[in-house]
Amino acid sequence: MSDEDDRLGTPVPAFAAPPAPDMTALAGRFVTLERLDPPRHAAELFEANRGHDGLWDFLGYGPFPDLAGYLQWQRQMAAQADPVFYALRAADTGRIGGLASFLRIDRANGVIEIGHIQIAPVMQRTPAASEAIMLMIRWAFKAGYRRVEWKCNALNAASMRAAERYGFRPEGIFRNHMIVKGRNRDTAWFAITDAEWPAIGRAHARWLAGGNLDPGGQQQRPLGEIMAEERRAPSPVTSRA
């Protein structure tokens, strides 16, 4: 590449806009993500969230005082093309334990965000919760996206730890970015790019494998340890994540 090309940025040859998320389900070993269907999902998840109002602290909505209000909110979300919501069904219990969505879908530039993540206590800190996010990241890169984003309130330490655990890199804080429930929100930005994805994808696959997670979900090695190994390792010439 010439000095002039360097100055103007790396060319992106033959880029084709990836599809919008339109799958009805994403299935993994521990979890299946089902396209949000309020009549099927709202009541069960409302009960799973009942008595845990702190789950909504960093979200722009909730808590919901009754099922009718929660069902109405789910109907509003399910009717939109962006965000695209999924309900998380645990493979071992068959129960719905959370929600997550694709949002800010910028097909022209190959950028997509994962957000609106709300995990009920019954699914927190389980392989199902982790695999759900991993399935979404994997789908995005396989579909042709160049960048997957994660954003959260800069006061939400748990969300920021989770982002880095999955392989997202911090990119800074947008100060005075939003007003949420009458309070200022500084927003922490994280992202994974397509160049970073192969090593991260291999780490996710190794962590989820039967040799690392037994049928009960007990891990032999933590994801962070495996991620560090993959990031240090030379990239295989013919690697396909």
C-alpha positions in Angstrom: 0.0 0.0 0.0 1.3 3.5 -0.9 2.0 6.2 1.6 -1.1 8.0 0.3 -3.3 4.9 0.9 -1.8 4.7 4.5 -2.8 8.3 5.1 -6.4 7.7 3.9 -7.0 4.4 5.7 -6.9 0.7 4.9 -9.0 -0.2 1.8 -12.0 -2.5 2.4 -12.3 -4.3 -1.0 -15.4 -6.0 -2.1 -17.3 -5.4 1.1 -20.9 -6.5 0.9 -23.5 -5.4 3.4 -24.3 -8.3 5.8 -27.9 -9.4 6.4 -30.0 -8.1 9.3 -30.6 -10.7 12.0 -33.6 -12.7 10.8 -33.1 -16.1 12.3 -35.9 -17.5 14.5 -33.5 -19.4 16.8 -29.8 -19.8 17.6 -29.0 -23.1 19.3 -26.0 -24.0 21.4 -25.0 -26.7 23.9 -26.4 -25.0 26.9 -28.9 -22.5 25.6 -31.2 -21.7 22.7 -32.0 -18.1 21.7 -35.6 -17.8 20.5 -36.9 -14.8 18.7 -38.9 -12.9 21.2 -42.6 -14.0 21.3 -44.3 -12.2 24.1 -47.3 -14.6 24.5 -44.8 -17.4 25.0 -42.0 -15.7 26.9 -43.3 -12.8 29.0 -45.1 -14.5 31.8 -42.2 -17.0 32.5 -39.6 -14.3 32.5 -41.7 -11.9 34.6 -41.8 -14.6 37.3 -38.1 -15.3 37.0 -37.4 -11.6 37.6 -40.0 -11.1 40.3 -38.5 -9.6 43.5 -35.2 -8.7 41.9 -35.8 -5.0 40.9 -32.1 -4.3 40.9 -31.9 -6.2 37.6 -33.3 -3.0 35.9 -30.9 -0.5 37.6 -28.8 0.2 34.5 -31.6 -0.4 31.9 -33.7 2.4 30.4 -36.9 0.7 31.4 -38.3 -1.4 34.3 -38.9 -2.6 36.8 -42.4 -3.6 35.8 -45.1 -3.7 38.6 -47.2 -6.3 36.9 -47.3 -8.8 34.1 -49.6 -6.6 32.0 -47.0 -3.8 31.9 -44.2 -6.2 31.1 -46.2 -7.9 28.4 -46.9 -4.6 26.8 -43.2 -3.6 26.8 -42.3 -7.0 25.3 -44.9 -6.5 22.6 -43.4 -3.1 21.7 -39.9 -4.5 21.5 -40.9 -7.6 19.5 -42.6 -5.3 16.9 -39.4 -3.5 16.0 -36.9 -4.3 13.3 -34.1 -2.7 15.5 -33.5 -3.9 18.2 -34.0 -7.6 17.4 -34.8 -9.3 20.7 -34.2 -13.0 21.7 -35.3 -14.9 24.7 -32.8 -17.2 26.3 -34.0 -20.8 27.0 -31.8 -23.0 29.1 -31.2 -26.5 27.7 -31.1 -28.3 31.0 -34.4 -26.9 32.5 -36.2 -25.7 29.3 -36.9 -22.5 31.2 -36.6 -18.9 29.9 -33.9 -17.1 31.9 -33.2 -13.8 30.1 -33.2 -11.5 27.1 -30.6 -10.1 24.8 -30.8 -8.2 21.5 -29.0 -7.1 18.4 -29.3 -3.3 18.0 -28.0 -0.3 16.2 -27.7 -2.5 13.1 -25.5 -0.6 10.6 -25.4 -3.0 7.6 -23.7 -0.5 5.3 -20.7 -0.3 7.5 -20.8 -3.8 8.9 -21.4 -2.8 12.5 -23.8 -4.3 15.0 -24.3 -4.0 18.8 -25.3 -6.6 21.4 -27.3 -5.1 24.2 -30.5 -4.9 26.3 -29.1 -7.9 28.1 -31.2 -8.9 31.1 -30.4 -12.1 32.9 -32.7 -13.4 35.7 -31.0 -14.8 38.8 -31.8 -18.4 37.8 -29.6 -18.1 34.7 -26.9 -15.7 36.1 -23.3 -17.1 36.2 -24.3 -20.2 34.2 -22.8 -21.5 30.9 -26.1 -20.8 29.3 -25.8 -17.1 29.9 -22.2 -17.0 28.6 -23.0 -19.2 25.6 -25.9 -16.9 24.6 -23.6 -13.9 24.1 -21.0 -16.1 22.4 -23.6 -17.4 19.9 -24.6 -13.8 19.1 -21.0 -12.7 18.5 -20.3 -15.7 16.4 -23.4 -15.2 14.3 -22.5 -11.5 13.6 -19.0 -12.3 12.3 -20.1 -15.3 10.3 -22.8 -13.1 8.7 -20.1 -10.7 7.6 -20.1 -7.9 10.2 -16.8 -6.1 10.7 -17.4 -4.9 14.2 -19.5 -6.0 17.2 -20.1 -3.4 19.9 -21.0 -3.5 23.6 -22.0 -0.4 25.4 -23.0 0.1 29.0 -23.3 2.7 31.8 -19.7 3.5 33.0 -20.9 2.8 36.5 -22.0 -0.7 35.7 -18.8 -2.5 36.7 -20.4 -6.0 36.2 -21.3 -5.3 32.6 -17.8 -3.9 31.9 -16.2 -7.0 33.4 -18.4 -9.2 31.3 -17.5 -7.3 28.1 -13.8 -7.9 28.6 -14.4 -11.5 29.6 -16.1 -12.2 26.2 -13.2 -10.6 24.4 -14.4 -7.0 23.8 -11.8 -4.3 24.1 -12.5 -1.0 25.9 -12.5 2.0 23.6 -13.2 4.8 26.0 -16.0 6.7 27.9 -18.5 9.0 26.2 -19.2 11.5 28.9 -22.7 13.0 29.4 -23.8 10.6 26.7 -27.4 10.0 27.8 -30.1 10.8 30.4 -31.5 7.6 31.7 -34.4 7.6 34.3 -33.5 11.2 35.0 -29.8 10.6 35.7 -26.7 11.3 33.7 -25.1 8.3 32.0 -21.5 8.2 30.9 -21.3 5.3 28.4 -18.4 2.9 28.3 -17.7 1.6 24.7 -16.3 -1.8 23.9 -15.8 -3.6 20.6 -14.5 -6.7 18.8 -13.3 -6.3 15.2 -13.2 -9.0 12.5 -9.4 -9.1 12.8 -9.6 -9.9 16.5 -12.5 -12.4 16.1 -10.6 -15.6 15.0 -8.6 -15.8 18.3 -11.7 -14.9 20.4 -13.8 -17.4 18.5 -11.3 -20.2 19.2 -11.2 -19.2 22.9 -15.0 -19.3 23.1 -15.1 -22.7 21.4 -12.4 -24.2 23.7 -14.2 -22.9 26.8 -17.6 -24.4 25.7 -16.1 -27.7 24.7 -16.9 -30.9 26.6 -13.3 -31.2 27.7 -13.6 -27.9 29.6 -17.2 -27.7 30.7 -18.8 -30.9 32.0 -22.5 -31.6 31.5 -23.2 -29.8 34.7 -21.4 -26.7 33.5 -18.4 -26.9 35.8 -15.3 -25.5 34.1 -11.8 -26.8 34.2 -10.2 -23.6 33.0 -11.7 -20.0 33.0 -12.4 -18.2 29.8 -9.9 -15.4 30.5 -7.0 -17.9 30.7 -8.0 -19.6 27.5 -8.5 -16.2 25.8 -5.0 -15.0 26.8 -3.5 -18.2 25.3 -5.3 -17.7 22.0 -4.4 -14.1 21.7 -0.7 -14.9 22.2 -0.7 -17.8 19.7 0.2 -17.2 16.1 -2.8 -17.2 13.8 -3.2 -20.3 11.8 -2.9 -19.5 8.1 -6.1 -21.3 7.2 -8.0 -20.6 10.4 -11.8 -20.4 10.1 -13.5 -19.4 13.3 
